[in-house]
């Protein structure tokens, strides 16, 4: 059974940091590109960061560049997203995605709220 389980969300003050994790099971994690998406209330889902198989390359949305870092640990079947200098506009449900030419899997998401 394929599962992607996000964790680490919560309430953070503006300027603070938070690390999200997404643990995968039920498929060969190292063969998949991994991404983090977010969706704020009333807005469309947005791709914020992605990392290639083996971690050879990463890409970031302009809105999070220089503040977010995506990384992966293939031994733990886990992808991470470190968020620094967070802003209220980063408030959203963050979901991880696993993508392969033949498959596309999603987690349920974790809520991140940036507020004082």
Secondary structure, 3 states (H helix, E strand, C coil): CCEEEEECCEEECCCCCEEEEEEEECCCHHHCEEEEEEECCCCCCEEEEEECHHHCCEEECCCCCCCEEEEEECCCCEEEEEECCCCHHHCEEEEEEEEECCEEEECCCEEEEECC
